[in-house]
Amino acid sequence: MKILAIDTSCDETAAAITDGRRVLSNVIYSQVLLHKKWGGVVPSIAKRAHEEKIEFVIAEALKKHKITEIDYIVVTQGPGLAVALEVGIKKAKELAIKYQKKLISVNHLEGHIYSAFVQNSQGNPKRNFKFPYLSLIISGGHTEFVIFKNHLEYQIIGETLDDAAGEALDKAAKLLGLGYPGGPVLERLAKEVENKDFHNFPRPMLKSNDLNFSFSGLKTSFYYFLKKNPNQTSEVKLLASSFQEAVFDTLIKKTEKAIKQTGINRLVVGGGVIANLHLRQLFRKLVGKHHGEVLFPSYKYLTGDNAAMIGVVAGFKAEKDLFVKNIDELDRIPRWSL
């Protein structure tokens, strides 16, 4: 079952060829350099870049594994940046109609949940599914807990009420003049600090009984701290580390609460923020304490949005005949919950 997967949910133009959980080819064009000088993603620039690169990444994905026959086509329908999503959807519909292929639509968040189970072309890593899982998606646009009950069966039990963790990290980096994207820069600076939590910034919503997140207050607190202490910017490493620690401590403590409330100690953590090595160590320590396990995606599926994880989800959808019924009516869903 060879599947051509397309993802244009934000600022990466991605195409992949998958066969079940195996990834035969995976091509990504990142727009980071285009958006860097603006300090964030500019929708009009993102759309134009997708339109310029979509045919190229698809051609490269097909050429890398010398694929001549595709069974199905899949595309990310949402959530994401509306003008970006529409580029991938338009191209997928065009190809499906031209080559008379069935089309599958996938929620981008499903991809993040399945990303820890993506395999290379040789079928590694060999991870068997042991449902249920407590899944945590941590990205620039999303921070939420999902019980991964079975294939394609999800239950959201907590989510961010405002800003996502990745967005908060990027904002802090911008306030410190560190550029975009900010997460990797904060991680690099934090590694050079012994006292990781020097400034002890607030941990939002830890006293709430629910499993929701909120990071807007933390961002505001950081902003006013910098405004009241302009000379502190010389200690940028301490500030970077302390803010990162506030975000990570919140994630870990909320996750421990989720483990206790659900009784599920098998974790699947996806999304770009989990590329941070320090955060991975914190999660490993947490599951060790609760005699569980934690699964992370390979780094190649964390550096940005990718179509490989979308293709893997599509494989399970194809097995259940979950195809788009009317291709002409398929449209973007910028805010699409699982």
C-alpha positions in Angstrom: 0.0 0.0 0.0 2.0 3.0 -1.3 0.7 6.3 -0.1 1.7 9.8 -1.3 1.4 12.1 1.7 1.3 15.9 1.6 1.5 18.4 4.5 1.4 22.2 4.2 0.0 23.0 7.6 2.3 25.9 8.4 5.8 26.8 7.3 7.1 23.5 5.9 6.2 22.1 2.5 6.4 18.4 2.9 5.8 15.2 0.9 6.5 11.6 1.7 5.9 8.1 0.4 4.8 5.6 3.1 4.0 1.9 3.1 2.1 1.0 6.3 4.3 2.4 9.0 7.4 2.4 6.8 8.7 5.7 5.3 10.2 5.1 1.9 11.0 8.8 1.3 10.5 12.0 3.2 11.1 15.5 1.7 10.7 18.8 3.6 11.3 22.3 2.4 11.6 24.6 5.5 10.6 28.2 5.3 12.4 29.2 8.6 14.9 31.5 6.8 12.0 33.3 5.0 10.2 34.0 8.3 13.2 34.6 10.5 13.6 38.3 10.0 9.9 38.8 10.8 10.1 37.0 14.1 7.4 34.5 13.2 5.4 33.0 10.3 4.0 35.5 7.8 0.9 33.9 6.2 1.3 35.6 2.7 5.0 34.5 2.6 4.1 31.0 3.7 1.4 30.6 1.0 3.7 31.8 -1.8 6.5 29.5 -0.7 4.2 26.5 -0.5 3.0 27.3 -4.0 6.5 27.6 -5.3 7.8 24.4 -3.7 4.9 21.9 -3.6 5.5 20.3 -7.0 9.2 20.1 -6.3 8.9 18.2 -3.0 6.4 15.8 -4.4 8.6 15.1 -7.4 11.6 14.6 -5.0 9.6 12.2 -2.8 8.7 10.1 -5.8 12.2 10.2 -7.3 14.0 9.2 -4.1 12.5 5.8 -4.0 11.8 5.5 -7.7 8.1 5.1 -7.0 6.1 4.6 -10.2 2.7 3.6 -8.8 0.8 5.2 -5.9 -2.3 3.5 -4.4 -3.7 6.5 -2.4 -3.1 10.2 -1.8 -3.4 11.8 1.6 -3.3 15.4 2.7 -3.4 17.3 6.0 -6.8 19.0 6.2 -6.1 20.9 9.4 -5.5 22.3 11.9 -3.0 24.9 10.7 -2.6 28.1 8.8 -5.6 28.4 6.5 -3.7 29.9 3.5 -1.0 27.2 3.9 -3.4 24.3 4.2 -5.2 25.2 1.0 -2.1 24.9 -1.1 -1.6 21.2 -0.1 -5.3 20.4 -0.3 -5.6 21.9 -3.8 -2.6 19.9 -5.1 -3.8 16.7 -3.5 -7.3 17.1 -5.1 -5.7 17.9 -8.4 -3.5 14.7 -8.3 -6.3 12.5 -7.0 -8.7 13.6 -9.9 -6.0 13.4 -12.5 -4.7 10.0 -11.6 -8.1 8.7 -10.4 -6.8 7.9 -6.9 -8.8 7.7 -3.6 -8.0 10.6 -1.3 -7.6 10.5 2.5 -7.7 13.5 4.8 -5.8 13.5 8.1 -5.9 15.7 11.2 -2.3 17.0 11.7 -2.6 16.2 15.4 -3.1 12.6 14.6 0.2 12.7 12.9 1.9 13.9 16.0 0.3 11.1 18.0 1.4 8.4 15.5 4.9 10.0 15.0 6.5 7.9 17.7 5.5 4.7 15.7 6.9 5.8 12.4 9.4 3.4 11.0 12.3 3.8 8.5 12.3 1.9 5.2 13.7 -1.2 6.9 10.9 -1.3 9.5 12.7 0.1 12.5 12.2 0.9 15.3 10.0 -2.2 15.8 7.5 -0.8 18.3 4.3 -2.7 18.9 1.2 -0.9 20.0 0.1 -1.4 23.6 -3.1 0.5 24.0 -4.1 2.7 25.8 -1.5 5.5 25.7 -1.5 8.9 27.4 -0.4 11.1 24.5 0.9 14.7 25.0 1.3 16.9 21.9 3.7 19.8 22.5 4.2 22.1 19.5 4.2 25.7 18.5 0.4 25.7 18.1 -0.8 22.9 20.4 -0.4 21.6 23.9 -2.9 18.9 24.8 -3.4 15.6 26.5 -5.1 12.9 24.4 -5.9 9.3 25.5 -4.9 7.2 22.5 -7.4 4.4 23.1 -6.9 2.4 19.9 -6.1 3.0 16.2 -7.8 6.3 15.2 -9.6 6.5 18.6 -8.8 9.5 20.7 -10.2 11.3 23.7 -9.0 14.8 24.6 -8.7 15.2 28.3 -6.8 18.5 28.6 -5.6 21.3 26.3 -4.2 24.8 26.3 -6.7 27.6 27.1 -4.6 30.2 25.2 -1.0 29.9 24.1 0.9 26.7 23.4 4.2 25.8 25.0 6.2 26.1 21.8 4.6 29.6 21.2 5.6 30.7 24.7 9.2 29.6 24.2 9.4 31.4 20.9 7.9 34.6 22.5 10.4 34.5 25.3 13.3 34.2 22.9 11.9 37.1 20.9 11.7 39.3 24.0 15.4 38.4 24.7 16.3 39.3 21.1 17.3 35.8 20.3 15.4 35.5 17.0 13.1 32.9 15.6 12.5 30.0 16.1 13.3 30.5 19.8 13.1 27.0 21.3 16.4 25.7 20.0 18.2 28.9 21.1 16.8 28.7 24.6 17.9 25.1 24.9 21.4 25.9 23.8 21.7 28.7 26.3 20.1 26.7 29.1 22.7 24.0 28.7 25.4 26.4 29.9 23.6 27.2 33.2 24.0 25.1 36.4 21.1 26.7 38.3 18.3 26.0 35.8 15.6 27.8 37.7 17.4 30.9 39.0 14.5 33.3 38.6 11.7 30.9 39.4 9.0 32.2 37.1 5.3 31.2 37.7 4.0 27.7 36.9 0.5 28.4 35.5 -2.6 26.3 36.5 -0.8 23.7 38.6 -3.3 24.2 41.4 -6.3 23.5 39.1 -7.9 20.1 39.3 -8.2 19.8 35.5 -5.5 18.9 32.9 -5.6 22.1 30.9 -2.7 24.5 30.3 -2.3 28.2 30.1 1.0 30.0 29.1 -0.2 33.5 28.4 0.2 34.6 32.0 3.8 33.2 32.1 4.6 35.2 29.0 3.2 38.3 30.6 5.1 37.8 33.8 8.3 37.4 31.8 7.6 40.5 29.8 7.1 42.7 32.9 10.1 41.2 34.6 12.3 42.3 31.7 10.6 45.7 31.7 11.3 46.3 35.4 14.8 44.8 35.2 16.3 46.1 31.9 19.9 45.4 33.2 19.0 41.7 33.7 19.2 41.1 29.9 23.0 40.8 30.4 22.2 37.5 32.2 20.4 36.1 29.1 21.5 32.5 29.8 19.8 32.6 33.3 16.7 34.2 31.9 16.5 31.7 29.0 17.0 28.7 31.3 14.6 30.0 34.0 11.8 30.6 31.5 12.4 27.2 29.8 12.3 25.5 33.2 9.0 27.2 34.1 7.4 25.8 30.9 8.9 22.3 31.3 8.1 22.0 35.0 4.5 22.9 34.2 4.4 20.2 31.5 5.9 17.5 33.8 3.7 18.2 36.8 0.6 18.3 34.7 1.6 15.0 33.1 2.1 13.4 36.5 -1.4 14.6 37.4 -2.7 13.1 34.2 -1.0 9.7 34.9 -2.6 9.7 38.4 -6.0 10.6 37.1 -6.1 8.2 34.2 -4.0 5.4 35.6 -2.1 5.2 32.3 1.7 5.2 32.6 2.6 4.6 29.0 3.3 7.9 27.4 3.6 9.0 23.7 5.0 12.5 23.4 5.0 14.3 20.0 5.5 17.8 18.6 8.5 19.9 17.9 9.2 20.9 21.6 10.1 17.4 22.6 13.2 17.6 20.5 14.6 19.3 23.6 17.0 16.8 25.3 16.5 18.2 28.7 12.7 17.8 28.4 13.1 14.2 27.3 15.2 13.5 30.3 12.5 15.0 32.6 9.9 12.7 31.0 12.1 9.6 31.3 12.6 10.4 35.0 8.8 10.9 35.4 7.8 7.6 33.9 10.6 5.8 35.8 9.0 7.1 39.0 5.6 5.6 37.9 7.1 2.4 36.4 5.9 3.2 32.9 7.5 4.0 29.6 7.7 6.9 27.2 8.0 6.9 23.5 9.4 9.8 21.4 9.5 10.2 17.6 12.8 10.0 15.8 14.5 13.4 15.5 13.8 13.6 11.7 10.1 13.8 12.5 10.5 16.5 15.1 12.6 19.3 13.4 9.4 20.5 11.7 6.1 19.4 10.3 6.4 16.4 8.0 4.3 14.4 5.7 5.7 11.0 6.8 3.6 10.9 10.0 0.6 11.9 8.0 1.1 9.1 5.6 1.4 6.6 8.5 -2.0 7.7 9.9 -3.5 7.4 6.4 -2.4 3.7 6.2 -4.7 2.9 9.1 -7.5 5.0 7.6 -7.2 3.2 4.3 -7.5 -0.2 6.1 -10.9 1.0 7.4 -12.0 2.5 4.1 -12.0 6.0 5.5 -11.6 7.9 2.2 -12.9 11.3 1.2 -16.4 10.8 -0.2 -16.6 13.9 -2.3 -13.2 15.2 -3.4 -14.6 18.5 -4.8 -16.0 19.4 -1.4 -12.8 18.8 0.6 -11.8 22.0 2.3 -9.3 23.3 4.9 -10.2 23.2 8.6 -7.8 25.6 10.3 -9.2 24.9 13.8 -9.9 21.2 13.8 -10.0 19.3 17.0 -9.4 15.5 17.2 
